[in-house]
Amino acid sequence: MPEQGHNEQVLVQAAYDEQVPITEMKAHDICNVCGADITNNVTAHTKAHALAYEGGGWHTEWKEEVTGYQTVHHDAVYETRYVVDSPATTKQELAGYKCSGCGKTKAN
């Protein structure tokens, strides 16, 4: 009897949502004396160094910053697999026999 089976869908990877960062390049003002980020406080900070006779000045550095997240949905992944319901069988049936003594045959 031949093998009998069927195809079925099997889950390989479940569906999931991924949070992907959204980034922007932003300018930061950096103190040349102490290295502090003085964005939005340039005048007061550099004035404090000047009053302490430490020198002064600042420069701008551009840094990539995360400004939010975007949700990206990934669908479930399935693959088709063959499932054996009943394996193939080989059954031998006696079709007849032959007498070893006289040579006569008999069918079933």
MIBA-893803 format. One record per residue (C-alpha): residue number from 1; residue in three letters; x, y, z. Coordinates in pm, 1 decimal, always signed. Last residue first. Layout:
! residues N
PT, lolum, senu, X, Y, Z
PT, NUM, ala, X, Y, Z
...
***
This chain:
! residues 108
PT, lolum, senu, X, Y, Z
PT, 108, asn, -557.4, -1986.6, -298.2
PT, 107, ala, -390.0, -2170.3, -583.2
PT, 106, lys, -264.6, -2529.7, -551.1
PT, 105, thr, +33.3, -2673.9, -725.3
PT, 104, lys, +131.8, -3039.5, -772.4
PT, 103, gly, +502.9, -3119.4, -767.9
PT, 102, cys, +468.7, -3460.7, -604.3
PT, 101, gly, +693.2, -3427.4, -301.6
PT, 100, ser, +767.7, -3060.9, -280.9
PT, 99, cys, +404.4, -2969.1, -315.7
PT, 98, lys, +364.6, -2630.0, -471.2
PT, 97, tyr, +189.4, -2336.8, -315.2
PT, 96, gly, -53.0, -2061.7, -397.8
PT, 95, ala, -80.0, -1685.6, -406.5
PT, 94, leu, +41.1, -1642.3, -52.6
PT, 93, glu, +12.7, -1277.9, +30.0
PT, 92, gln, +303.8, -1051.1, +99.0
PT, 91, lys, +219.1, -717.3, +248.5
PT, 90, thr, +439.0, -418.7, +179.4
PT, 89, thr, +343.3, -104.7, +361.5
PT, 88, ala, +380.8, +263.0, +288.0
PT, 87, pro, +352.1, +484.3, +591.6
PT, 86, ser, +20.1, +621.4, +716.1
PT, 85, asp, -52.2, +987.9, +784.0
PT, 84, val, +287.1, +1113.2, +665.4
PT, 83, val, +313.8, +1491.9, +697.6
PT, 82, tyr, +455.1, +1700.2, +411.1
PT, 81, arg, +568.6, +2044.7, +517.9
PT, 80, thr, +466.4, +2384.0, +380.2
PT, 79, glu, +638.0, +2685.2, +531.5
PT, 78, tyr, +500.1, +2970.2, +736.8
PT, 77, val, +632.9, +3315.6, +824.6
PT, 76, ala, +424.8, +3548.3, +1043.2
PT, 75, asp, +400.4, +3906.6, +925.7
PT, 74, his, +653.5, +4171.2, +1032.6
PT, 73, his, +511.6, +4504.3, +1150.8
PT, 72, val, +736.3, +4812.8, +1165.1
PT, 71, thr, +662.6, +5060.0, +1444.1
PT, 70, gln, +849.0, +5387.6, +1401.8
PT, 69, tyr, +1040.1, +5538.2, +1691.0
PT, 68, gly, +1129.0, +5889.3, +1798.0
PT, 67, thr, +1395.8, +6161.4, +1792.7
PT, 66, val, +1702.6, +5938.9, +1826.0
PT, 65, glu, +2007.7, +6161.3, +1792.3
PT, 64, glu, +2293.4, +6180.5, +1540.4
PT, 63, lys, +2548.8, +6435.6, +1651.2
PT, 62, trp, +2682.6, +6748.0, +1479.2
PT, 61, glu, +2954.5, +6934.4, +1667.4
PT, 60, thr, +2969.7, +7313.2, +1702.8
PT, 59, his, +3263.9, +7499.6, +1854.2
PT, 58, trp, +3326.9, +7704.6, +2165.9
PT, 57, gly, +3551.3, +7976.9, +2286.4
PT, 56, gly, +3710.6, +8065.3, +2613.8
PT, 55, gly, +4028.2, +8125.0, +2803.0
PT, 54, glu, +4078.7, +8017.3, +3161.3
PT, 53, tyr, +4098.7, +8371.7, +3302.1
PT, 52, ala, +3822.2, +8290.2, +3555.5
PT, 51, leu, +3608.2, +8568.7, +3408.5
PT, 50, ala, +3663.8, +8423.4, +3062.2
PT, 49, his, +3555.7, +8075.8, +3175.1
PT, 48, ala, +3232.5, +8215.2, +3324.7
PT, 47, lys, +3169.2, +8424.1, +3009.0
PT, 46, thr, +3197.3, +8107.7, +2797.1
PT, 45, his, +2921.6, +7945.9, +3003.4
PT, 44, ala, +2687.9, +8245.3, +3016.1
PT, 43, thr, +2711.2, +8312.8, +2642.2
PT, 42, val, +2687.1, +7953.7, +2517.1
PT, 41, asn, +2389.2, +7837.7, +2727.6
PT, 40, asn, +2141.9, +7702.7, +2467.1
PT, 39, thr, +2392.2, +7428.8, +2371.0
PT, 38, ile, +2671.8, +7427.6, +2628.0
PT, 37, asp, +2776.0, +7062.2, +2597.1
PT, 36, ala, +3081.4, +7055.5, +2820.8
PT, 35, gly, +3430.6, +7004.7, +2676.0
PT, 34, cys, +3604.6, +7202.7, +2952.9
PT, 33, val, +3792.8, +7475.8, +2762.4
PT, 32, asn, +3665.4, +7451.4, +2401.3
PT, 31, cys, +3301.3, +7442.2, +2519.6
PT, 30, ile, +3074.9, +7240.0, +2287.5
PT, 29, asp, +2769.5, +7372.4, +2102.2
PT, 28, his, +2556.1, +7082.1, +1978.7
PT, 27, ala, +2394.2, +7066.8, +1632.5
PT, 26, lys, +2144.3, +6790.2, +1560.6
PT, 25, met, +2147.7, +6513.4, +1298.1
PT, 24, glu, +1817.8, +6330.0, +1304.4
PT, 23, thr, +1720.4, +5974.3, +1394.1
PT, 22, ile, +1406.7, +5759.7, +1381.6
PT, 21, pro, +1455.1, +5436.7, +1578.0
PT, 20, val, +1285.3, +5116.6, +1459.2
PT, 19, gln, +1045.5, +4953.0, +1706.2
PT, 18, glu, +972.0, +4605.6, +1572.8
PT, 17, asp, +630.3, +4439.5, +1572.8
PT, 16, tyr, +600.0, +4061.1, +1557.2
PT, 15, ala, +441.8, +3777.3, +1362.7
PT, 14, ala, +562.9, +3430.5, +1464.6
PT, 13, gln, +848.7, +3270.1, +1274.3
PT, 12, val, +847.3, +2914.6, +1130.1
PT, 11, leu, +476.9, +2830.7, +1168.6
PT, 10, val, +390.6, +2507.9, +985.2
PT, 9, gln, +139.6, +2490.0, +698.7
PT, 8, glu, +24.5, +2140.3, +615.9
PT, 7, asn, +70.0, +1901.7, +326.3
PT, 6, his, -92.9, +1558.0, +339.3
PT, 5, gly, -7.5, +1195.1, +379.4
PT, 4, gln, -49.6, +842.5, +244.9
PT, 3, glu, +232.1, +603.9, +163.2
PT, 2, pro, +149.6, +337.3, -93.3
PT, 1, met, +0.0, +0.0, +0.0
***
